[in-house]
Amino acid sequence: MSSQKQQKKLNILQNKKICMLGFGIENQALVKFLIDKKIDCEITICDARKNIIKTQNFAFIQKYKNIRWRLGKNYDKNLTDFDTIFRVPGYPLFSPEIIKAKKSGVEISSPTKLFFELCPTKNIIGVTGTKGKGTTASLIYEILKTCGKKVFFGGNIGIPIFSFFQKIKKNDWVVLELSSFQLEDLHISPKIAVITNFSKDHLALSDPENPNYHKTLKNYWDIKINILKYQNKEDYIILNKRQELRIKNQKVKSKIIYFDKSNLISKLIGNHNKENIAAAVEVAKIIKIKKDIIQKTVENFKGLEHRLEFVKITEGIKYYNDSFATTPEAAITALKSFDQPIILLAGGADKGSNFKKLAKEIKKIVKFIILFKGRATKRLKTEILKAGFLKNKIIQVDDMKSAFETARNYSKKDDVILLSPACASFGIFKNYKERGILFKKEVKNS
């Protein structure tokens, strides 16, 4: 989009009543952007956290006169008061308040939606999938950077897209990791789209600060394919070969390229990472990046924190942090990545998952399991016992220190101690990142 068209779109927001529904990093970056662009509008920040002003530094908005705050219990009431609502991905579109606001003529938007409407370059690569999207998007970014392209990276990975928006030029590249919650109301698709894989996830409420979920598996899939829904015949969709049958029911206008597993030399372990690499390689081929650059980047790529991350080897015991594995499917993938005996740290908050397949895999591969307390843990333990796993090889703990010490006590040379919980973290831990950080801290201090 030209700067003139961009400004015209932004001018629509002038003198309007704007609601920032949820004040996570995406909406924080958007507010800063609107202030920098001198958009004269009334901004109301609506957030469930009543102490957010005391606990965070919002120096960038202190001088802006048209800021209002609506915090605490009734933060999302009376949304019909606004002209436009920018919701964070954690706030559900199916909420009665959003539905009521939409019916009354309020525009429902999001930072991701606005980004696609305003972005000055069409060279956008969007990566989604139940798992692997962060690793794949990061590798694509590294390949483009290595070959000398001007490239920006953000999205669900934790880098808000409006934090770098004003630096983007017409011929630059943008790589975005996109969650289903960022895709669900998108009406523009990226030039190159990637779906790494697809399995059950986000089908029940698990995070008290992120109440969004998908009501059915079909609904989840329909939202995922928004990434390709608005592509044209000049665009590309890179798809896992396992989704070939599923995609046949969709009307796809763009060129479809399937990927399987890469045989390139890599530091990443597991067949799932071979698939992630294969997806990134297909994107690089479309952009016509030289083979030697692709190979070199793949070989040097260390992967992402909390995704089957190698932490340390000590006394012949290897430690891996896979805290990002919040579903049974992700934990199964991690378990299948090893040939050595495994001591598994698992359990936690409930996402409505079915643990039967995981329990069977645990019976085959795991020598001892340590469970964190949580709503899902009882169900997980029941399935593990049903699968024939011995009761005296299961211990439940209340914190990471106890989990680590127990794992050490039952381990010996050539074992793998693996944190791959198959559940959300809430209850004991703030999020999966804190869970992973605490695990690594225990390992490194041992």
C-alpha positions as CSV (number, residue, x, y, z in Angstrom):
1,M,0.0,0.0,0.0
2,S,1.3,3.5,-0.9
3,S,1.9,6.0,1.9
4,Q,-1.0,8.1,0.5
5,K,-3.5,5.2,0.6
6,Q,-2.2,4.2,4.0
7,Q,-2.8,7.6,5.4
8,K,-6.2,7.7,3.9
9,K,-7.1,4.5,5.7
10,L,-5.7,5.8,8.9
11,N,-7.6,9.1,8.6
12,I,-10.8,7.1,8.9
13,L,-9.9,6.7,12.6
14,Q,-9.6,10.5,13.1
15,N,-12.0,11.8,15.7
16,K,-13.4,8.3,16.4
17,K,-13.9,6.6,19.7
18,I,-11.4,3.7,19.7
19,C,-11.4,0.7,22.1
20,M,-8.3,-1.3,22.8
21,L,-9.9,-4.5,24.0
22,G,-7.2,-6.1,26.0
23,F,-3.9,-4.3,26.5
24,G,-1.3,-6.9,25.6
25,I,1.8,-6.2,23.6
26,E,0.0,-6.1,20.3
27,N,-2.4,-3.3,21.3
28,Q,0.3,-1.5,23.2
29,A,2.4,-1.3,20.0
30,L,-0.7,-0.2,18.0
31,V,-1.5,2.6,20.4
32,K,2.1,3.9,20.1
33,F,1.8,3.7,16.3
34,L,-1.4,5.7,16.3
35,I,0.1,8.3,18.6
36,D,3.2,8.5,16.4
37,K,1.0,9.0,13.3
38,K,-0.8,11.8,15.1
39,I,-4.2,10.2,14.8
40,D,-6.5,12.5,16.8
41,C,-8.9,10.0,18.3
42,E,-10.2,9.1,21.8
43,I,-8.6,5.8,22.9
44,T,-10.1,3.8,25.7
45,I,-8.0,1.0,27.1
46,C,-10.2,-1.9,28.3
47,D,-8.5,-4.6,30.2
48,A,-9.5,-7.1,32.9
49,R,-6.4,-6.4,35.0
50,K,-7.4,-3.6,37.3
51,N,-3.8,-3.0,38.5
52,I,-2.2,-2.9,35.0
53,I,-1.2,0.8,35.3
54,K,0.6,0.1,38.6
55,T,2.4,-3.0,37.4
56,Q,3.5,-1.9,33.9
57,N,5.3,1.1,32.5
58,F,3.2,3.0,29.9
59,A,5.4,6.1,29.6
60,F,4.8,6.2,25.8
61,I,1.1,7.2,26.3
62,Q,1.4,9.5,29.4
63,K,1.5,12.7,27.3
64,Y,-1.4,11.7,25.0
65,K,-4.4,13.6,26.3
66,N,-7.2,11.4,24.8
67,I,-6.5,8.2,26.8
68,R,-9.3,6.7,28.9
69,W,-9.0,3.6,31.1
70,R,-11.7,1.0,31.8
71,L,-10.2,-1.7,34.0
72,G,-11.3,-4.6,36.1
73,K,-14.5,-6.5,36.3
74,N,-16.7,-4.6,33.8
75,Y,-13.9,-3.8,31.3
76,D,-15.7,-5.3,28.4
77,K,-19.2,-3.9,29.0
78,N,-21.0,-1.3,26.9
79,L,-18.8,-1.9,23.8
80,T,-21.5,-0.2,21.7
81,D,-20.0,3.1,23.1
82,F,-17.2,2.9,20.5
83,D,-16.8,3.3,16.7
84,T,-13.9,0.8,16.3
85,I,-12.7,-2.0,18.6
86,F,-9.2,-3.5,18.3
87,R,-9.3,-6.8,20.2
88,V,-6.3,-8.8,21.2
89,P,-6.2,-12.4,20.0
90,G,-7.1,-13.6,23.4
91,Y,-10.6,-12.0,23.3
92,P,-13.2,-14.2,21.6
93,L,-15.2,-13.0,18.6
94,F,-18.1,-15.2,19.9
95,S,-18.5,-13.1,23.1
96,P,-22.0,-11.6,23.6
97,E,-20.5,-8.2,24.0
98,I,-18.6,-8.4,20.6
99,I,-21.7,-9.8,18.9
100,K,-23.9,-7.0,20.3
101,A,-21.3,-4.3,19.3
102,K,-21.0,-5.7,15.8
103,K,-24.8,-5.7,15.3
104,S,-25.0,-2.1,16.4
105,G,-22.5,-1.1,13.7
106,V,-19.2,-1.0,15.6
107,E,-16.2,-2.0,13.5
108,I,-14.4,-5.1,15.0
109,S,-10.8,-5.2,14.1
110,S,-7.4,-6.3,15.5
111,P,-3.8,-5.3,15.2
112,T,-3.2,-8.1,12.7
113,K,-6.1,-7.2,10.6
114,L,-5.0,-3.5,10.4
115,F,-1.5,-4.6,9.6
116,F,-2.6,-6.5,6.5
117,E,-4.7,-3.5,5.4
118,L,-1.9,-1.0,5.8
119,C,1.3,-2.9,5.0
120,P,3.4,-1.2,2.4
121,T,4.8,-4.4,1.0
122,K,3.0,-7.4,-0.5
123,N,6.0,-9.6,0.3
124,I,4.3,-11.2,3.3
125,I,5.0,-14.8,4.4
126,G,2.5,-16.0,6.9
127,V,3.1,-19.2,8.9
128,T,0.5,-21.1,10.9
129,G,-0.2,-24.6,12.1
130,T,-1.0,-26.3,15.4
131,K,2.7,-26.8,16.2
132,G,5.9,-25.9,14.5
133,K,4.8,-22.5,13.2
134,G,7.3,-20.6,15.4
135,T,10.3,-22.8,14.4
136,T,9.4,-22.7,10.7
137,A,8.8,-18.9,10.7
138,S,12.0,-18.3,12.5
139,L,14.0,-20.5,10.1
140,I,12.4,-18.7,7.1
141,Y,13.4,-15.4,8.6
142,E,17.0,-16.6,9.1
143,I,17.3,-17.9,5.5
144,L,16.0,-14.5,4.1
145,K,18.3,-12.6,6.4
146,T,21.3,-14.8,5.5
147,C,20.8,-14.2,1.8
148,G,20.8,-10.4,2.3
149,K,17.1,-9.6,2.0
150,K,15.6,-6.8,4.1
151,V,13.2,-8.8,6.3
152,F,11.1,-8.2,9.4
153,F,9.8,-10.8,11.7
154,G,6.9,-10.8,14.2
155,G,3.4,-11.9,15.2
156,N,2.5,-14.7,17.6
157,I,6.3,-15.3,18.2
158,G,6.1,-12.4,20.8
159,I,7.2,-9.5,18.6
160,P,4.2,-7.1,18.0
161,I,3.9,-6.3,14.3
162,F,3.3,-2.6,14.8
163,S,6.6,-2.3,16.7
164,F,8.4,-2.4,13.3
165,F,5.7,-1.3,10.9
166,Q,7.0,2.1,10.2
167,K,10.4,0.7,9.0
168,I,8.9,-1.5,6.3
169,K,9.5,-0.4,2.7
170,K,7.7,-1.5,-0.5
171,N,10.2,-4.2,-1.5
172,D,11.0,-5.5,1.9
173,W,9.9,-8.9,3.2
174,V,7.8,-9.7,6.3
175,V,7.6,-13.1,8.0
176,L,4.7,-13.5,10.4
177,E,3.9,-16.4,12.8
178,L,0.1,-16.4,12.9
179,S,-2.1,-18.1,15.5
180,S,-5.6,-19.2,14.7
181,F,-6.8,-16.3,17.0
182,Q,-5.0,-13.8,14.8
183,L,-6.4,-15.4,11.6
184,E,-10.0,-15.8,12.6
185,D,-11.2,-12.4,11.2
186,L,-8.6,-11.8,8.6
187,H,-9.9,-10.8,5.1
188,I,-6.5,-10.5,3.4
189,S,-4.1,-13.4,3.0
190,P,-0.3,-13.3,2.8
191,K,1.5,-13.8,-0.6
192,I,3.1,-17.0,0.7
193,A,1.2,-19.0,3.3
194,V,2.4,-22.0,5.2
195,I,0.4,-24.5,7.3
196,T,2.9,-26.7,9.2
197,N,0.4,-29.3,10.5
198,F,-3.0,-29.6,12.0
199,S,-4.3,-31.4,15.1
200,K,-6.7,-30.9,18.0
201,D,-5.9,-27.8,20.1
202,H,-7.6,-24.8,21.6
203,L,-10.9,-26.6,21.9
204,A,-11.5,-25.7,25.6
205,L,-10.9,-22.8,27.9
206,S,-7.5,-23.2,29.7
207,D,-5.9,-19.8,30.2
208,P,-7.9,-17.4,32.6
209,E,-6.2,-14.4,30.9
210,N,-6.9,-15.8,27.4
211,P,-10.5,-16.9,27.2
212,N,-10.5,-17.5,23.5
213,Y,-11.0,-21.1,22.1
214,H,-12.6,-22.8,19.2
215,K,-16.0,-24.5,19.6
216,T,-15.3,-27.4,17.3
217,L,-12.4,-29.0,15.4
218,K,-14.1,-28.0,12.1
219,N,-14.3,-24.4,13.3
220,Y,-10.6,-24.5,14.2
221,W,-9.7,-25.8,10.7
222,D,-11.9,-23.2,8.9
223,I,-10.1,-20.5,10.8
224,K,-6.6,-21.9,10.0
225,I,-7.4,-21.8,6.2
226,N,-8.2,-18.1,6.4
227,I,-4.4,-17.9,5.8
228,L,-5.1,-19.0,2.2
229,K,-8.7,-18.0,1.7
230,Y,-8.0,-14.6,0.1
231,Q,-5.0,-15.6,-2.0
232,N,-5.0,-15.3,-5.8
233,K,-3.5,-17.5,-8.6
234,E,-0.1,-15.7,-8.2
235,D,0.2,-16.7,-4.5
236,Y,1.4,-19.9,-2.9
237,I,0.2,-22.1,-0.1
238,I,2.8,-24.5,1.4
239,L,1.1,-27.5,3.0
240,N,2.1,-30.5,5.0
241,K,1.5,-33.6,2.8
242,R,-0.6,-35.1,5.6
243,Q,-3.2,-32.3,4.9
244,E,-3.6,-33.3,1.2
245,L,-7.0,-35.0,1.7
246,R,-8.3,-32.3,4.0
247,I,-7.5,-29.4,1.6
248,K,-9.3,-31.1,-1.3
249,N,-12.6,-30.0,0.1
250,Q,-11.5,-26.3,-0.1
251,K,-11.6,-23.9,-3.0
252,V,-8.0,-22.9,-3.4
253,K,-7.0,-20.3,-5.9
254,S,-3.3,-20.2,-5.2
255,K,-0.5,-22.6,-6.2
256,I,-0.3,-25.6,-3.8
257,I,3.1,-27.0,-2.8
258,Y,3.3,-30.0,-0.5
259,F,6.2,-30.8,1.8
260,D,7.2,-33.9,3.6
261,K,10.6,-34.3,5.5
262,S,13.9,-32.6,4.8
263,N,17.2,-34.6,4.9
264,L,19.4,-31.5,5.3
265,I,21.9,-31.6,8.1
266,S,20.5,-29.9,11.2
267,K,20.9,-29.4,14.9
268,L,17.2,-29.9,15.4
269,I,16.0,-33.4,16.5
270,G,12.8,-35.2,15.7
271,N,10.8,-36.0,12.5
272,H,8.5,-33.0,13.2
273,N,11.5,-30.7,12.8
274,K,12.4,-32.3,9.5
275,E,9.0,-31.3,8.4
276,N,9.4,-27.7,9.7
277,I,12.7,-27.5,7.8
278,A,11.1,-28.9,4.6
279,A,8.4,-26.2,4.8
280,A,11.0,-23.4,5.2
281,V,13.0,-24.8,2.3
282,E,10.0,-24.7,0.0
283,V,9.4,-21.0,0.8
284,A,13.1,-20.3,0.1
285,K,12.8,-22.1,-3.3
286,I,9.8,-19.8,-4.3
287,I,11.9,-16.8,-3.5
288,K,14.8,-18.3,-5.5
289,I,17.3,-18.4,-2.7
290,K,20.5,-20.3,-3.6
291,K,20.8,-23.9,-2.3
292,D,24.1,-23.4,-0.5
293,I,22.6,-20.5,1.5
294,I,19.6,-22.6,2.5
295,Q,21.8,-25.5,3.5
296,K,24.2,-23.3,5.5
297,T,21.3,-21.6,7.4
298,V,19.6,-24.8,8.2
299,E,22.8,-26.3,9.5
300,N,23.5,-23.3,11.8
301,F,19.9,-22.9,13.1
302,K,19.6,-23.8,16.8
303,G,15.8,-23.7,17.0
304,L,13.6,-21.9,19.5
305,E,13.5,-21.7,23.3
306,H,11.0,-24.1,25.0
307,R,10.6,-26.2,21.7
308,L,12.5,-29.4,22.3
309,E,15.4,-27.3,23.4
310,F,18.6,-29.0,24.5
311,V,19.6,-27.6,27.8
312,K,22.6,-29.6,29.1
313,I,24.2,-33.0,29.4
314,T,25.7,-33.9,32.8
315,E,26.8,-37.3,34.1
316,G,25.6,-38.7,30.8
317,I,22.0,-37.5,31.4
318,K,20.5,-35.2,28.7
319,Y,18.0,-32.5,29.6
320,Y,15.4,-31.1,27.1
321,N,13.0,-28.3,27.7
322,D,9.8,-28.8,25.6
323,S,7.5,-26.6,27.8
324,F,5.8,-25.3,24.6
325,A,4.3,-28.8,24.2
326,T,0.9,-28.0,25.7
327,T,-1.1,-30.8,23.9
328,P,-0.8,-34.6,23.9
329,E,0.0,-34.5,20.2
330,A,3.0,-32.3,20.8
331,A,4.2,-34.4,23.7
332,I,3.9,-37.6,21.6
333,T,6.1,-35.9,18.9
334,A,8.7,-35.1,21.5
335,L,8.7,-38.7,22.9
336,K,9.2,-40.1,19.4
337,S,12.3,-37.9,19.0
338,F,14.4,-40.1,21.3
339,D,15.7,-43.6,21.4
340,Q,17.0,-43.4,25.0
341,P,15.0,-44.1,28.2
342,I,12.9,-41.1,29.2
343,I,11.9,-39.6,32.5
344,L,9.0,-37.4,31.6
345,L,7.7,-34.2,33.4
346,A,4.1,-33.7,32.4
347,G,0.6,-32.6,33.5
348,G,-1.0,-29.3,34.4
349,A,-4.0,-27.2,33.4
350,D,-6.8,-28.7,31.3
351,K,-7.4,-27.9,27.6
352,G,-10.0,-30.5,27.1
353,S,-7.5,-32.9,25.5
354,N,-7.8,-36.7,25.0
355,F,-4.8,-38.4,26.6
356,K,-5.4,-42.0,25.4
357,K,-2.8,-42.0,22.6
358,L,-0.3,-40.2,24.8
359,A,-0.7,-42.8,27.5
360,K,0.0,-45.6,25.1
361,E,3.2,-43.8,23.9
362,I,4.3,-43.2,27.5
363,K,3.8,-46.9,28.2
364,K,6.2,-47.8,25.3
365,I,8.9,-45.2,25.8
366,V,8.9,-43.6,29.3
367,K,10.6,-45.3,32.3
368,F,9.3,-42.9,35.0
369,I,6.8,-40.0,35.0
370,I,6.5,-36.9,37.2
371,L,3.2,-35.1,37.1
372,F,2.6,-31.5,38.1
373,K,-0.7,-31.0,39.9
374,G,-3.5,-29.5,37.8
375,R,-7.0,-30.1,36.5
376,A,-5.8,-32.2,33.6
377,T,-3.4,-34.3,35.6
378,K,-6.0,-36.6,37.2
379,R,-7.3,-37.5,33.7
380,L,-3.8,-38.0,32.3
381,K,-2.9,-40.3,35.3
382,T,-6.0,-42.3,34.8
383,E,-5.2,-42.9,31.1
384,I,-1.6,-43.8,31.9
385,L,-2.7,-46.4,34.4
386,K,-5.2,-47.8,32.0
387,A,-2.4,-48.2,29.4
388,G,-0.6,-50.5,31.9
389,F,2.0,-48.1,33.3
390,L,3.0,-49.1,36.8
391,K,1.6,-47.0,39.6
392,N,4.9,-47.0,41.5
393,K,6.6,-45.2,38.5
394,I,4.3,-42.2,38.9
395,I,4.9,-39.3,41.3
396,Q,2.9,-36.1,41.6
397,V,4.6,-32.8,42.7
398,D,3.7,-29.3,43.5
399,D,6.6,-27.3,42.0
400,M,9.5,-27.4,39.5
401,K,12.2,-27.9,42.2
402,S,10.5,-31.1,43.5
403,A,9.9,-32.3,39.9
404,F,13.6,-31.8,39.0
405,E,14.9,-33.4,42.2
406,T,12.6,-36.4,41.7
407,A,13.8,-36.8,38.1
408,R,17.4,-36.7,39.1
409,N,16.9,-39.3,41.8
410,Y,15.4,-41.8,39.3
411,S,17.8,-41.1,36.4
412,K,21.0,-42.7,35.4
413,K,23.6,-42.4,32.6
414,D,22.1,-42.3,29.0
415,D,18.7,-41.3,30.2
416,V,16.8,-38.3,28.9
417,I,15.0,-36.0,31.3
418,L,12.3,-34.3,29.3
419,L,9.9,-31.5,30.2
420,S,7.0,-32.0,27.7
421,P,3.8,-31.5,29.8
422,A,1.1,-32.1,27.2
423,C,-1.0,-29.6,29.2
424,A,-1.2,-25.8,29.7
425,S,0.8,-24.3,32.6
426,F,-1.7,-22.3,34.5
427,G,-2.1,-23.1,38.2
428,I,1.5,-23.7,39.2
429,F,3.1,-21.5,36.5
430,K,2.2,-18.2,34.9
431,N,2.7,-19.6,31.4
432,Y,4.7,-22.1,29.4
433,K,7.7,-19.7,29.3
434,E,8.0,-19.5,33.1
435,R,7.6,-23.2,33.3
436,G,10.5,-23.7,30.8
437,I,12.7,-21.1,32.4
438,L,12.3,-22.6,35.9
439,F,13.2,-26.1,34.5
440,K,16.3,-24.7,32.8
441,K,17.3,-22.9,36.0
442,E,17.1,-26.1,38.0
443,V,19.2,-28.0,35.3
444,K,21.8,-25.3,35.1
445,N,22.2,-25.0,38.8
446,S,22.6,-28.8,39.2
